[in-house]
Amino acid sequence: MARKSLQEMSGIASTIARSGTKPVDKVAKTSAPALGALQGSLAAIREIDPDLIDDWGPADRLDEFTAVNSEDDGEGFDALKGSIQDGGQQVPILVRKAKSDGRFEAIYGRRRLRACRELGVKVRANVQDMDDQAALLAKGLENAARRNLSFYEKARFAEAILEAGYTSPTVRQVLSLSASGLSHLMKVTQNVPVKVGDLIGVAPKSGRPKWTDLAELFISRKLTEKAAVSVLQQCGTKVNSDDRLDLLLKEASKRGAQQGRATSEVAPIEGVIIRSGRGSISMSVKKSGSSAKFAEWLDDNLADLIKKSYAEFTDVNRTYEN
């Protein structure tokens, strides 16, 4: 599938300008000018039944698809819901008209939409005519203004944008990333299994170092998806996502150290020692004492013994396979 580009894109500023309206009230300043312009189009703000609004575009928060997200499913979301219930919805969400008559698509503000839906009240929405590219950039600008996406949320959002068919430069512009910054995000999503990430959650206080350490464990095969899922399922629901990530890293490090020390040694006869380590098997035979003659014989016949043993091994295994 050909990737989409921001080249020849009708910029978000021109999209906003086409609304041709002036703000009728003072709007709080934001670090994203285009976002401020969107929020300033107060004449386009309507109260809409939440059931008429569908999700659109790549999910930018893990609460859209994660199994564990105590930060948003707990106090954070409850506080937002309580605020809307007590003082009304202060900040509108952004929507555009859907192809179906009378329906809309949410560009951003899904948590506010969800809160209004649960409260059974209409949601205040800024209705704009926007193409997919302008909508995607608006979504990214709003995230930049909030600055509350965790490292892993950004990684999953970047991956979702790429899977939607957009190019890496588009992802970098939407999330304000450098080339290396995007590379770090992709290293995590490409190597940490989605199921593991879902079980960890957003980990809002955990940045790049911990997530890339986790990715390295999977790359080096010191940690498997099955083992990681087992550890995380034993954590319990009361452990927050940052602690879940820490526990997994510690457990993986502990298991790796144990595997590194896992060697066995056996002496079947006097003077002969067989060592089995994580990466190899070795044998030593003393050429002195009671094992001297055996060592001399083994020196002459070891190659033939190995060939004969290997032939028997392959013959037996071939029989089992058939």
N, C-alpha and C positions, 0 to 999 in steps of 0.2 A: 504494500500500500504506500503510495507516495505521501511523503510527509508534507504537512502544511507549513507555510512560512508567514512571517509578519510583513514580508515584502509587499508593497502596494496595498497595505492594509489601510482602510479608512480609519484613522486613529480614533481613539476613544474620545478625544477632545472634540473632534468634529461631530461625532455621534451625539455628544451632549449638546453641542451648539445648535443642532437641528431642532432641539426642543423649543427654542425661541422663547423661553420664559425667564422671568426675573424672580429671584427669591423674594418672598414676602415676609420673611423673618430671618433673624440672624442665625447663622449656622456655625457650629463650633469648628475651629480650624483643624486641619489635619495635615499630616506630613506628606500626603499624596494629593497634589492639586487636582488631578482629574477626578479622584474620589470625592474631593470636596465639592467639585462642580456637580457631580451626580447627586450628592446629598442636598445641594442647594436648589435643585429643581423642584421646589416645594409644590408648584402647581401641578406636578405630575403625580403627587402622592394621593393614593386612594386607600380606602378601607375595604379589604377583600376577605371573603370567606376562605379560611385556610384550606378547606377541602377542594377549592378550585385551583390550587397551586401545586404543581408537580416539581420534582427536583430536576435540575439540569446540570450537565457537565461533570467533570471529574470531581470526586469527593475530596474536599480539602481538610477534613477533620476525621480522625480515627473513629469518632463516635458514630460515623456513618456506616462503618463496616467492621469494627473490632468487637471481640467478645468481652474484653476487659477494659474498662475505661472509668475507673472510680472517680477521677477528677471531674469529668463532665456529667456522669450519671449521678453523681452525689451532690455535694454542697455547691459546686459551681453552677450547675444547671438549676438547682433548687433556688439559688439566690437570684438568678435571672428571672425565673418564673415568678418568684415572690415580688420582685421589683415591678414587673409588668402588672401583676395583680393589684399592687398597692398604688402605684403611680402612673400606670399606663405605659405603653410602649413608646419610649423616647426616640429611638433611632429606627427609621424605616428599613425594611429589607429592600433589595433590588430585584425586580422581576421584569420579564418581557412577555408579550402576548404569545401564546402557543398557537400552533397550527389549528388546533381544535377550537371552535368558536366558544368564547366565554371562559376559556381556561388560560392559565399563566404558567410560566416556568421561573423557578427561583434561581437567580444568579448567585446571590449570597444572602446570608442571614438565616440559615437553616435552623439554628438553635432557637432564634426568636420565633420563627415560623412554628417550630415544634411546641414551644411554650404556649403560644397563642392557641394552637390547636388543642392542647391539653386543657387550657383554661376555658375553652369554648367561646373565645372572643375573636372578632375580626382582627386581621393583621394589617398594620399600616405599611404600605408598599409603594416604592417609587417605581412607576411603570415607564419603561424606556423601550424604544425601538432599537434593537442592537443585533448585529450579526454575531456569529459564533466567536470570531476572533476578538471583537470588541468586548464581548461578554466575558471571555476568558481573561483578558487583560484586566477588566474591572474586578474580577474575582481575585486576581493576584494582587492588585493594588489595595483592595480592602484588607487582604491578609497582611500586607506590609504595614498598613496603618495600624492594625491591631497588634501586630508583633507578638502574637501568642501561640503561633504554631510551634510545636516541639520539633526537634530535629527529625524524629521519625515520622511525624505527620508531614513535614516538608518532603521527606523522601518518598512517602507513599503518594503524595499529591503530584510530585514531579513524575513519578512512574505512570500515574493515571493520565497525565497530560500527554506523555509520549505514546501511551497505548491508544489514546484517542486520535493519533495520527499527526501530532504536531512535531516540529523539529526541536533539537536541543537548544538552539538560540532562542526559540519562543519560550521554552521552559525557563531559561536563564533570565529572560526579560520579565516574565510573569512573577518569578520568585526573587528577583534581584540577586542573582547568583553569578559568581565567577565560574570559569570553566572548571577549575579545580573543585570549587564548592559543589557543583553538580556531580562531578566524578565521585566525590565522597558519598553523596546521597545514593548514587547508583550502585556503589560498591555494597551498600547495606541491602538495598532491595533485591539485588541480583544474587546475594549469597545467604541472607537470612530468610528461611522459609516463611511464607505468609502466615501459616498457622502459628508459628512461634511468635511472630510479631503481633498477631492478634491477641495471643494469650498474655503477652507482656503489657500491651497497651501503649498509651501516648508517651509515658515517661517524661513529663514536662521538664524535670530538672536534670535530665541526662542528655548530654550533648554528643558531639561527634566521637570523642575518644572511646567512650564505652560501647557505642554502637559499632564502630569499626573494629574494636577488639572482639566483639561477638561475631562479626563477619569473618574475621581472621580465623576464629575457632572452627567455623564451618569450612572455610577454604582449606585449612590444614587437616581437616577431617579428625580433629580432636574432639568434635562434638557432632552428634547426629541429630536429625529432626526428632527421631523417636525418643532419644535420651533427653533432649531439651523439653519436649512436651511432657514427659514423665515428671521432670523436676518442677515445671511450672504448675502442673495439675495438683501437685502436693502442697503448693504454697497456701492455698485457701483463698477465699474471696476477700478477706480483710486486709491482705497485704497489698499496698498500693503499687502502681506500675513501676516506679523508680526502684523500689525495693525488690520487685520481682526480677528486674534486669540485673541488679546487683547480686541477688542470690544465684541466678543462673550463671553469671560470670565466675563467682566464687566456687560453685559446685563443679563447673567445667574445668577450672584450674586445678581443683583438688583431684578430680578424676584423672586429669592429664598427668599430674605428678605421680599418682599411684601407678598408672600404666607405664610411666617412664622407669619406675623402680621394679616393675614386674619381671623378674628373671628367676629361673629355676636352675638348680644344679643337682646332678645325680652322678654317683660313682657306682656303675653296675658291677665292676670288678676292681680289684686293687690296681692302682696306677692309671686307671682310665676315668676321665671326667667329661660328662656331656653337659654343656650349658645351653639353655634355651632362653633367648631374650626376645624383646618386642619385635626386633627386625631380623634376627638370624639365629641359627643353631650352629654351635661349634663343639668340637671334640678334641681333647688333648690326651696323648698316650705317652707316658714316661718311657724313655729308651734306656732306662737303667732299672736295676732291682728285679723284682719278680715279673714285671711286665716287659722286660727287655726283648725276649724272644718273640712275644706277641706283637710288639711294636715293629720288629723287623719284618715279620710275616705280613702285617697289615700294610706296611709300606709298599710291599710288592703286589698286594691283592685288593687294596681299597678301591681303586678305580673300577675293577671288574665287579666288586661287590655292590657298588652304587648303581652301576648299569643294570645288573641283574635285579636288584631291589626295585629300581624305577620301572623296569619292564613288567614286573609282577604287579606293581601299583597301578600302572596304566591299564593292564589287562583286567584287573578286578573292577576298576572304576568304569571301564567301557562296558562290562557286563551289567553293572547296576544301571547305567544310563539306558541300555537297551531293554 
